[in-house]
Amino acid sequence: MKVLATIIYFFLGALLVDAQTVLSANNPGNTYEDINAVLAPGFNVVEVPDCVHTSFGRHVDEVFDAQLNTHVFRFRLHVTPDNDRCLNFDRQRAEIKTYDKSPNHLKATYGETVKYKWKFKLPADFQSSQFFTHIHQIKSVDGPFASMPMITLTTRQNSMHRLQLRYAPQDTQSTIAQVDITPFLGEWIEATEIITFHDSGSYSLELKRISDNEILFDYSNLIDTWQDGASFARPKWGLYRSLNFAEELQDEQVFFNDLSIEENPTLSINDIEAYPQRNVHLSENPSSQKVFVVNAEQNSYDKINIYDSLGRNSIHLDPKPDHSIDISELKAGLYFIFCIITTYVVDAQTILSANGEGQTYEEINAVLAPDHNVVEVPDCAHQDFGRHIKEIFDDELSTYVFEFIAHVTPDNDRCKNFDRQRVEIKTYGPSPDSLKATQGETVVYQWKFKLPRNFKVSKSFTHLHQIKSVDGPYASMPMVTLTARKGSDYDKLEVRATATNNQRTLTTADLDLFRGQWLTVKETIYFNDEGSYEIEIRSIEKDKKLLKYKDKSIDMWQDGATFARPKWGIYRSLKQAEDLKDEQVLFNDFRIEEVSQPKTLDLDSLAPNQPKLINSSTQTIDFDFIHKKDYDAIKLYDTQDEELPTKKRISKQSLDISGLNDGLYYLVFFKDEMPVKVRKYLIVN
């Protein structure tokens, strides 16, 4: 992947300052006093049920933890007699917070970006109820929605014990992502939450298991992160749970430590100044509070990031057709504006779009497998209906689109399987090689689709998209699916994946977000044992990101496969047919692009002129020239542009070079998919 960035400087006045606060346990005793001294000196931020349970004593204390080898905070609740500060008796609370008495840098105001980090541990036998158990909240102060937490990290147990991320831009909260809680129990977890507080804001949360650095939860999206009327937003941590199903609960303790609040997290200025400049500049119009990117062609950059003089990422923007950048929200200061283009070298591209009624099957086949058949439909069982994929005119897109139609009765799976039904298109063996992904290739799949507003699903699968392997012991199990499914509390859209025969859910979202509107999907897969997977779904009408998932280190190759291929359409189980109805789903503009890895020439432009000579007997290369916080991925390339596996070679801040052949190698450090440092090494005996 070749990434170019342009830096443009312009001045508006004075500079900004940074702020970061960290609260860590130190020793038993004076716990409340220590917490207050950090989060609100001279005031009280501790919300506990001590008033009703005086015989127990303090419900937040400090204990030594052998795994972290330090003291940590312990938050405790008892089913009886604890309540909510002797104010509310249908719930109980042991929490800490920031609030109006806290320093200003601990309160998030409109337009600010804040990074919250903390560690927490749930007991191995941790118990939740059907109602809420919050272990973290982001709450507004003032305004009509202040009583409803904007963000909560919530545990809940119905049919499955889950960890939920819940969100409320106003007074109604919904689950935007959830995972099985089992991998979290009994483990220390590091949480990183970054919020840009704005009506057009952004939110991300990563939960990483400390014992093995495995990311158990990763969510990011562009969402409304400001509740109208609020004067500021603030965090809370601890235990806050409903007693509506007290019989399902137990006396509980949860551990926290190293709670950090950082306003406007920074990017190193050295990193900013390291990016190459191109012949693009700004034209400023002070009266309109906009600047314009001059000498830029349409689509010549795909995102805009603005950093202040301390390297803090203030704003993320999408390019506008007139190349304008709105600077009205910026305070006076010196800023760096990045016009960033992420450019893949496209080796092959195929596009399938509807063009008019009639000959639909023939047109699909002509693109995806000339002189062969890629259409899998139940026409054999439902001959009086005719073709189950048609082309119709869509007023919203103002073009013809593909209509995929499935009937609960009598449709089945091509008269072969009768417990399911299928209306799909695919690539397969007779398709051109450019439409089949082989190991080591990166492929970008894009398409548009629209679900009916009343689209119905069952508890079994309804696949709208699949990535399937051909050959090998796992060929019958899709490697990736985009699956709609009925849930106990809400219908879901799931992204599921496996490299073997056991699928797991990578991320989920409320299906209501996607019903009744045209959506565009971009899915990027690096097919390899140490591969990567990324998917983004956006609303076309609102130009709003509805789902985004990225895993930079995931097994994306099923052993024994000769190639992988995509499928699109409706493929659903009939096991709960009573929950289904006759359905039509619209698709269009299927695009398959094979893209190459970074070219050595691109890496040379970012690396020092002379390679560093390394004797192979050295065994390791130390990363003493870059701080760990300044990168999130490392890749190793040879002079043939081949990416070499590094997963088993990297340990802490070093690379094991044993077994590498003599020659020139490029070690590339990435931050947010952008190369921040490149080093050349010549390995010799």
Secondary structure, DSSP 8 states (H G I E B T S, - for coil): -EEEEEEEEEE-S-----EEEEE---SSS-HHHHHHHHHSTTS--EE--TTT-TTT--SEEEEEETTTTEEEEEEEE-SSS--BTTTBSSEEEEEEE--TTS-GGGSB-TT-EEEEEEEEEB-TT----SS-EEEEEEEEESSTTTTS-SEEEEEEESSSEEEEEEE-SSS--EEEEEEESGGGBTSEEEEEEEEE-STT-EEEEEEEETTT--EEEEEEE------TT-SEEEEEEEEEEE-TTGGG---EEEEEEEEEEEES-B--HHHHHHS---S-EEEEEGGGTEEEEES--TTS--EEEEEETT-BEEEEE---TT-EEE-TT--SSEEEEEEEEEE--EEEEEEE---SSS-HHHHHHHHHSTTS--EE--GGG-TTT--SEEEEEETTTTEEEEEEEE-SSS--BTTTBSSEEEEEEE--TTS-GGGSB-TT-EEEEEEEEEB-TT----SS-EEEEEEEEESSTTTTS-SEEEEEE--SSS-EEEEEE-SSS--EEEEEEEGGGTBTSEEEEEEEEE-STTEEEEEEEEETTTTEEEEEEEEEEE----TT-SEEEEEEEEEEE-TTGGG---EEEEEEEEEEEEE----HHHHHHHS-SS-EEEEGGG-EEE-TTS-GGG-SEEEEEETTS-EE--TTTEETTEEE-TT--SEEEEEEEEETTEEEEEEEEEEE-
